[in-house]
Amino acid sequence: MGKLRIVSRSGRQFADRTEAGRLLADELRELRGQNPVVLGIPRGGVVVARELARALEGEMDIVISRKLLSPGHPELAMGSVSENGRVFLNETVLLDLGVDVQDVEREKERQLNEIRRRSEIFRRVYPRVPLEGRVVIVTDDGVATGATAMVALWAVRQEHPARLVAAMPVGSEDSVVQLAREADETVCLRVPPQFYAVGQFYSRFEQLEDEDVLQILSEEGEKKETLKSKRE
């Protein structure tokens, strides 16, 4: 298990994802100057990642993973799948709902198709950043079950980063502890005793669309090209 740092047990709300990213960056300020890569999980995690990357003077990118929705209970995740096809399953949910292997495979393929669709769209404007040998931070706007973040960490680990950090504004205690088993360091700003959904900890928690993510990636990509041109 990696290092786990829970900053607060407060249930106080963040104003929005931008504020959450800036506050999270304050807790990771020792990484400034190490040129970290900050990976946001679309869609909400991309806003947090942008703020982290700016404050830490690093690069941002995305890592795509998707929840596997339970048949008949779409609000309940039975697991998740990463861009490279690795699956995390919640065995308790599978047993409670009597989900069979065929259901899991169908949902896996459905979500992989969505991952491919998003990847194709996003990579048109923002090429993948190599991760080998880099300090890599994986972030989202929060973790409830932790399934999506878990497979994101697995996927990133396969690219051999020098150091893998999971950084979340808010999360349930069980999920944060679970993430700490997969990352070298896990930092969570707030782990409140009463946790129902990520959105309850934000004053503004608007639904983001692919277009919002594309705009952020386009803006950050243009900044990278400008900096590159100045160096040359």
C-alpha positions in Angstrom: 0.0 0.0 0.0 1.3 3.5 -0.9 1.3 6.6 1.2 -2.2 7.9 2.0 -2.8 11.5 3.1 -6.3 12.6 4.1 -6.3 16.3 4.6 -9.7 16.8 6.2 -12.8 15.0 7.4 -14.9 18.1 6.5 -18.0 17.8 4.4 -17.8 21.5 3.3 -18.6 22.1 -0.3 -16.2 23.4 -3.0 -17.5 26.3 -5.0 -16.8 24.4 -8.2 -14.3 22.0 -9.9 -11.9 24.9 -10.6 -11.6 25.7 -6.9 -11.2 22.1 -6.0 -8.3 21.8 -8.4 -6.5 24.8 -7.1 -6.9 23.7 -3.5 -5.6 20.2 -4.4 -2.6 21.8 -6.1 -1.7 23.5 -2.8 -1.4 20.1 -1.2 0.8 18.8 -4.0 3.1 21.9 -4.3 6.2 19.8 -3.7 5.7 18.4 -7.2 6.1 21.9 -8.8 9.4 21.8 -10.8 9.2 18.1 -11.5 7.2 18.6 -14.7 4.4 16.2 -13.7 1.8 14.9 -16.1 -1.7 15.4 -14.7 -4.3 13.0 -16.1 -8.0 14.0 -15.7 -10.8 11.4 -16.0 -13.4 12.8 -18.4 -15.5 14.6 -18.0 -15.4 16.4 -14.7 -11.8 15.4 -13.8 -10.5 17.3 -16.8 -11.3 20.7 -15.2 -9.5 19.6 -12.0 -6.6 18.3 -14.0 -6.2 21.6 -15.9 -6.0 23.6 -12.6 -3.5 21.1 -11.2 -1.3 21.2 -14.3 -1.2 25.0 -14.4 -0.4 25.4 -10.7 2.2 22.7 -10.7 3.8 23.8 -14.0 3.2 20.4 -15.6 1.5 18.9 -18.6 -2.1 17.8 -18.6 -3.7 14.9 -20.5 -6.7 12.6 -20.0 -7.1 9.0 -19.1 -10.4 7.4 -20.1 -12.2 4.8 -18.0 -15.9 4.0 -17.8 -18.2 2.5 -15.2 -19.9 -0.8 -16.0 -23.6 -0.2 -15.3 -25.6 -3.0 -13.7 -28.4 -4.5 -15.7 -31.7 -3.1 -14.5 -29.9 -0.8 -12.1 -28.1 1.8 -14.2 -27.4 4.0 -11.2 -25.3 1.2 -9.7 -21.8 0.4 -11.0 -20.9 -3.3 -11.1 -17.3 -2.4 -12.1 -15.4 -0.4 -14.6 -13.1 -0.8 -17.7 -10.0 1.1 -18.8 -9.0 2.2 -22.3 -6.8 -0.8 -22.6 -9.6 -3.2 -21.7 -8.7 -4.0 -18.2 -11.8 -4.6 -16.0 -12.4 -4.0 -12.3 -15.5 -5.8 -10.9 -17.5 -5.2 -7.7 -18.1 -8.8 -6.7 -20.6 -7.8 -4.0 -22.8 -6.1 -6.6 -22.5 -9.0 -9.0 -23.6 -11.5 -6.3 -26.4 -9.3 -5.0 -27.9 -8.8 -8.4 -27.1 -12.2 -9.8 -25.3 -10.7 -12.8 -23.9 -13.4 -15.2 -20.7 -13.4 -17.3 -22.6 -12.6 -20.5 -24.1 -9.4 -18.9 -20.6 -8.3 -17.9 -19.2 -8.9 -21.3 -22.0 -7.1 -23.1 -21.6 -4.1 -20.8 -17.8 -4.2 -21.2 -18.1 -4.0 -25.0 -20.6 -1.2 -24.8 -18.4 0.9 -22.6 -15.3 0.1 -24.6 -17.1 1.4 -27.7 -17.8 4.6 -25.8 -14.2 4.8 -24.7 -13.0 4.4 -28.4 -15.5 7.1 -29.5 -14.3 9.6 -26.9 -10.6 8.8 -27.5 -11.0 9.3 -31.3 -12.7 12.7 -30.7 -10.3 14.0 -28.0 -7.1 12.8 -29.7 -7.8 14.8 -32.8 -7.0 17.9 -30.8 -4.7 16.6 -28.1 -2.1 13.9 -28.8 -1.3 11.5 -26.0 1.5 12.5 -23.6 4.1 9.7 -23.0 4.1 8.7 -19.3 7.2 6.4 -19.0 9.6 7.7 -16.4 7.4 10.7 -15.5 5.7 11.7 -12.3 2.0 11.1 -13.1 -1.0 12.4 -11.2 -4.5 10.8 -11.8 -7.4 13.0 -10.7 -11.2 13.3 -11.0 -13.7 15.6 -9.3 -14.3 13.0 -6.6 -14.5 9.3 -6.0 -17.7 7.5 -4.8 -17.1 3.8 -5.5 -13.6 4.4 -6.8 -14.1 1.9 -9.7 -13.4 4.4 -12.5 -10.3 5.8 -10.8 -9.1 2.3 -10.0 -8.9 1.1 -13.6 -7.4 4.4 -14.6 -4.5 3.8 -12.1 -4.1 0.3 -13.5 -3.9 1.6 -17.0 -1.3 4.2 -16.1 0.8 1.8 -14.1 1.3 -0.3 -17.3 3.1 2.7 -18.9 5.8 2.6 -16.2 5.7 6.1 -14.6 8.5 7.0 -12.2 5.8 7.8 -9.6 2.1 7.4 -9.6 -0.1 9.8 -7.5 -3.9 9.6 -7.0 -5.2 13.1 -6.1 -8.9 13.7 -5.4 -10.8 16.6 -4.0 -13.3 14.4 -2.1 -14.0 10.7 -1.7 -15.5 8.1 0.5 -13.2 6.5 2.9 -13.4 3.0 1.6 -12.7 4.2 -2.0 -9.7 6.4 -1.0 -8.1 3.5 1.0 -8.7 1.2 -2.0 -6.9 3.7 -4.4 -4.0 3.9 -2.0 -3.3 0.2 -2.6 -2.7 1.0 -6.3 -0.8 4.3 -6.2 2.5 5.3 -4.8 0.8 8.2 -3.0 -2.8 9.1 -2.6 -4.0 12.5 -1.5 -7.6 13.4 -0.8 -8.6 16.8 0.5 -11.9 15.8 2.1 -13.1 12.4 3.3 -16.5 13.3 5.0 -18.2 10.8 7.3 -21.5 11.0 5.4 -20.9 10.4 1.7 -23.7 9.8 -0.8 -22.6 11.3 -4.1 -19.7 13.5 -5.4 -22.1 16.2 -6.4 -23.2 16.9 -2.8 -19.8 18.4 -2.1 -20.0 21.1 -4.8 -22.0 24.3 -4.9 -21.9 24.2 -8.7 -21.7 20.8 -10.3 -22.9 21.3 -13.8 -23.0 18.5 -16.3 -20.1 18.6 -18.7 -20.3 17.5 -22.3 -17.7 16.3 -24.8 -17.6 19.8 -26.3 -16.5 21.2 -22.9 -13.6 18.7 -22.7 -12.6 19.4 -26.3 -12.5 23.1 -25.6 -10.2 22.6 -22.6 -7.9 20.3 -24.5 -7.8 22.6 -27.5 -6.8 25.6 -25.3 -4.2 23.6 -23.4 -2.8 22.2 -26.7 -2.5 25.7 -28.1 -0.6 26.8 -25.0 1.8 23.9 -25.3 2.5 24.7 -29.0 3.1 28.4 -28.1 5.6 27.4 -25.4 7.3 25.0 -27.6 7.7 27.6 -30.4 9.2 30.1 -27.9 11.8 27.5 -26.7 12.8 26.8 -30.3 
